[in-house]
Amino acid sequence: MAAESTVEVSNVTSENLLKPVYNAGKSIEIENVTVSFKTPKGIYTAVKDISLSVKKGEIICLIGHSGCGKSTLMGTISGMVKPSSGVVRANGNEVEKPGPDRGIVFQNYSLLPWLTVYQNIYEAVDSAIKHKTAAQKKELVINNLKMVKLYDHKDKLPGQLSGGMKQRVAIARAFAINPSILLLDEPFGALDALTKSSMHVELLKLWNLDNREKTIVMVTHDIEEAIFLSDRVVVMNNGPEATIKEIVDVPLPRPRNKKDIVHDEVYMTIHDKLMNLLIDKFSIDDIL
């Protein structure tokens, strides 16, 4: 295997950058959760009887076809979706509504177009963190802008930024309120492959600078992305009444070099397993 390079981040090597650190205790507990919605055609059950436990400091990905309830399940963790039955706990507390202990990053960035980069982050900090002074909040915003290398763009409006830069603002905003749980709903789905690859490392850099204490749950359709980032991949069955089909461990040693791991036997085994769980047609010969 090729020698792994190191990436310096505040004098920390990529080995520390990507090494998983599970703190004692559970960060998220989902117990027998079912979510149903009223529709003109009757009751629609998006997910049914799902149970999942996530450790503190763990990174997991939810993967499955469109409509399988990935975002719905994440919504129960954020507090934006109320379970029809079952219970969700975050940091030991039952989730009843959104809270500053759970940061969310969406695919569409969700930036306020009339506010500058700096103002978008400051508004979130000012709303979520009440115990700091204005000067302390300003320092917090500036520090997070510097971490994602956007300080020089702080006075620009979102419309003046590229897609990758907008997503870095959204991630910096989420980290600035210092949530213990970070929820990512297909955050890189709209980005080109090169920008997406760079964002994976940016995300892990921020995770590292926060002492790798944040629990990260991410929704994705991208198998390679899930393997590179995750400690476990949660594969969802198709909806309605979606359930967890299988949970696949990712025991790849860290650091993970994108160029090298694709040739690793463990990576290839995990990749093939996920492909078989998610895809039933691999060539035109499989289409009747």
N, C-alpha and C positions, 0 to 999 in steps of 0.2 A: 504493500500500500504506500502511496506517495506520502511524503512527510507533510504534516499539517502545519500550515502557517499560523502565525499569531497576529491578533489584531489588538492594538493598544487602545484602551479606553480608560483614561485616568490611571495609567500605570497598571491596568489589570489585563491579563492575557485573555485570548479567546477561550482558553481552557476554563477559566473561571467564569467568563462571560456566558458560556452555554451549559455549564455544569448544573444539573438540577439540584435544588435544595428544598427538601420537603420538611417544613416545620411540623412540630408535633400538633396533632389535632386535625379536625376536619374544617374546611372552609365553607363548603357547600354540601347540604344534604337534601336530596329530593326523594320523597317517600310516597310511593303509590299515587303519583300525580296524574290526573286526567283533566283535560281542558276541552270543553264543549262550547259551541257558539250557536245562538239562535239564528236561523236563516229563513228566508221565505219558503224554503222547501222542507223545513223541519230542523231538528237538532243535528249539527255537524260536529263530530268529535275529532279534533285535530291530533291529539296524543292521548294514549290510554295506559293507565297503570304503570307509569315509569318511575323507576327508582335508580338513583345514581348518587354516589358519594365522591367528593373531590377533596383531596388533601390541600393544606395550605402550601403555597409555593409551587403547585403543580400546574402544568400547561396541558389542557386537553382540547381536542377539536371535535366538534359535532359535524358529521358528514352524512350526506344522503341526497336523494333526488329532490328537485323542487317540489314543494307541497308536502314534505314528509314531517313537518312540524319542528324543524330545527330552531327557527326563529321564535316560534311559539314557546318552546321549552326554555329558550334563553330569556324570553319575556317574563316567565314565572320567576326566574332568578332576579331579574332587574326590578320586579314589582310592577311592571307595566301590564302584565297579564295575570289575572287572578285564577288560580286553579278551581275547577268545578268540584274536585275532590282531591284529597291528599294534602300534603304540606311541604313547603320549601323553607329551609333554614339557611341563612347566611351569617357566618360568624357566630353561630349558636342562637341567633334570634329568628323567629318566624318572620318571613317576608310578607308584608301586607301592603307595602307601597314602595316607590323608588326612594333611595336614600344615598347620601354622599359616600357611603362605604362601598358602593357599587358604581364604577364608572363605565360608560357605554360609548363605543365608537361604531358608527354606522357606515355603510358603503357610500352613502351620498354626502358624507362629510358633516352635514347639518350645521354649517357655519352661517352666521348672520351676515348677509351680503353687504349691509350698510355699515358694518363695523370693521375696523382694521384687524389685522392678525393679533396685535397686542390686545385690543379691546375685546375680541372674541374670547380670549383666554381669561382676561381679567374679570369679565362679567361672570364667568363660571366660578372663578375663585371667590369673588365677592359674594356670590349667592350661597355657595356651599360652606365657606369657612368664615365663621362669625367672630372667632376669638382673636384674629390677627388685626394689626393696625393696617392702615392704607399703605404705609411704607413697606411693611412686611409682605403684604400681598403683591405689591409692585415688584419686590425682589424675587418673590416666588415665580411670578410670571416671566421675568427676565431670565431666571435660571433655567426654566423649562424651555424657553425659546432657544437658548444657547445649546441645550442638550440635543435639540433636533436641528441645530444649525440654521435657524430661521431668524436670528436676532436682527440681521441686516435687512430683513424683509418685514419687520414688525409694523411698519406704517402703511403697508400695502393692503388693499382690499382683496377679499377672496377671488374676485373676478380677474385679478392681475396675477394669480398664481397658477401653476401647473397642477394637474391632478395629484401627483405625488406630494407636492408641497402642501396642498390642502389637507391631505390625509395626515401629514406630519403635524399640522396645526391641530387637527382633531385629536390625535394621539397625545400631543403635548398638553392639550386642554384636559384630557382625561387623567393624565398623570399629575397635573398641577393640583387637582383637588385631593390627591393622595388617597385614592380608594384602596381598600385591601383586596378587592376583587375587580378585575378588568374584564368586561364583556365586549367581544369584538364580533359584530354581525357582518360577515363578509367584507371586512374593511379594505381588502386589496382587490376585490373582484373586478373593479372597473379600470384597474391599472394595467399597463403593458407589462410584458414578462420581465423586462430588465428592471423597471421601476419596482415591480412587486418583489423581485429578489432582493433588491437593496432595502426595501421596507422591512423584510423579514429580519435582517440584521439590525436595523434601526430599532425595531421592537425589542429584540433581545438585549440590545445595548441599554435601553431604558430600564428594562427588567433587572439587569445587572446593577445599574447605578442605584437602584432602589433596594439593593441587597438581596435581590431575587426573592423577596417576600410576598410579592403580589401573586395571587392565584389568577390565572388567565383561562377563560373559556372562549373559544372562537368557533364561529360557524363558517364553514367553507364547502366548496364543491371541488376543491383542488387536492387530489391525492398526494402529489409531491409536496405541496405546502403543508399538509397535515403531518406527513411523516417527518419533515425537517424540523417543524416547530414542537411537535407534541411529545408528551410522555405516554399518553394514551389517545387512541382514536375511537370515538363512540360512533358506530355505524347505525343509522336509523333505517327502519323498514319504511316502505312507502305508505302514505296515508290514503284514506282517512284511518283513524284509530291507530296511528303510527306507534310503534314500540321500539325499544332498543333491540336491534338484530344481533349485534355482537360488539364487544369491547376488545379492541386489539392493542396490546402493549407494544411500545416502541422502545426496545432495549438497546438502541444504538448508543454507543459510547459518545460522550461529548468531549471536545467540540465536534460539531458536524460540519464538515466542509462540503458545500453543495456539489463541487466538482468530483470529489472523491467518493462520497457515500453511494452514488448511483451505481458504483461497481462493487459495493459491499454485498456479500451474500445475504446478510440479515436484511438489509434494505430491500433487495430484490424479492426476498420471500414475503416481507410485509407488503410491498407494492403489489405483488401478484395476488396476495390474499385479499387486499382491499379491492382490487380490480374484479376479482371473482365475486365478491360480496355485492358490488355495486353495478356491474355491467354484465349483461347477458348476450350481447352481440359484439363480436370482436373483428368480424370481416363481413364482406358482402355475402359470403357463403352461408352466414348465419341468419340472413334475412330471407324469409319464405316468400 
